[in-house]
Every structure is written in C-alpha cells, then in structure tokens.
Amino acid sequence: MRIVGIDPGLRITGYGCIDVVDGAVSLVEAGVFRLGKALSRSERDAVEFRVGDAHSISSRLSELDRDFRVMLDRLRPDVVAVEALFAHYKHPATAIVMGHSRGILLLAIRQLGMNLLEFKPTMVKKSVTGNGLAKKQQVQLAVRAMLGLTELPEPPDMADALAVAICASRRAAVPALG
C-alpha cells in the first residue's frame, strides 16, 4: 500500500510518501511545497496586497493546489493522510489561516476520489514516539529510525508529514472513500 502523509501549512506544506509491504515501511519520497516568498515585517508593512500578487493568500492557495495535484498524480497513493487542524487559544488566527490550506488539500483529495485519513497531531506523535506531546526533534528522530534514514528528515514539516504517513500505515484497513 502506498501512503502520502501531509503536514499542511500556508508557507510550507510537508509531504511524505511511504510504501507498506507485509508490514515493512519504506520511504518513497518526501519534500515540502514552499509557497510564495516570505516577507520581512517592513516589507509586509510596505506591500499592498492585491489578488494575484505572489504574496497573497489566494496565490499561495492556488500554488498549493497545483503542486499538490501534480505530486498526487506522480506518486499515485492508495491513501492520503492529513494532519488535523490544531488550534491554540493564544493563536486563533493561525487556525484560520491553516484552515485555508487544509481546505484546498481536502478538496483536491475528494475531487480526485482518493482515500482520506485525518489524524490529530497528538495521535501522530504518540504513534511514532509513544508520546502525544513529543517535541519536533523527537518526531524527527523517531521517523529517521523507523525509515532507516542516515540523517534527520529536514525541515521538520517533512518529518511531520512522514510521521502522518507512518501513523496511517498502522491502521489495519484501507478506509472508505473520503
């Protein structure tokens, strides 16, 4: 079974593809979609955002949709697993922005008729480290060990996406269409 795990973000979205054969997990490909150009605070203050600007949310979402669909077409997964939305009460705006990118990803998965699984971040962390509150580096170390990698998967968004895929691989059955 081929599984693609996704760690959604508006600036960086991580993805990780694994194959699972007779319970053995192997890395196929992993990477990140870097969306738009990050601006400094002074640049953000000076820029007037218009639809179609390289920095606008709509441009980033369009870029994410295009790149995500190309990746899915190339890798042809049996299952796509996405990390569920995490919102911290101190940063509610982050949840709103993350919801935009997750919405684009979920819509593409649905339109392509692919199987979808969603996991809470604590479930993903517990699945790969044994601790639902594990830190980023602990997740990276666990993913490196599970996939037999020589180096830590970088950036952490890529490691998180691989952790989502590994978490999905531990489900006994392929889910119904999503």
URSULUR-V100964 format. One record per helix or strand of 3 or more residues. SS is the DSSP state (a for helix, b for strand). FROM is the first residue (numbers start at 0). LEN is the number of residues. If there is no record, write none. Layout:
ss={SS;SS}
from={FROM;FROM}
len={LEN;LEN}
//
This chain:
ss={b;b;b;a;a;b;a;b;a;a;a}
from={1;11;23;40;56;78;91;114;120;135;155}
len={6;10;11;6;19;5;20;5;9;12;14}
//
